[in-house]
């Protein structure tokens, strides 16, 4: 549970990424760049470990959000416990930093720390969910922060 002096870190289940996962994501979102669809290009123009298929950055972020999805209701409830807030207003921000690559066969999990920000002057409550996408070697390959908004209590009518 969160209080002013403690922060809880949540850890998700793991997921092993396949080449099919990467190819499907690339095709669904239309990232038809040679880095993701042309293995000859990759082998001729990339260095080291990047001379094989790797996941696009947006996929790493999407996987991080997806792995956390089954836990997010509990995280929000625990973080907002004893807070006077209205209904969920949506995700209003995302800041991300990619730190490493994700390859087929890698297994990842997410660690998340929620933080409440001070209420805005208009009475909105903002919650940050800091995500770390961590591979099987314990390396954070991405970190990103989602900002969630909760409306003022009085804006909610029963």
Helices and strands as residue ranges (DSSP letters): E 9-11, E 15-16, H 19-29, H 34-37, H 39-45, G 48-51, H 57-69, H 72-80, E 88-98, E 107-116, E 125-134, E 140-150, G 153-155
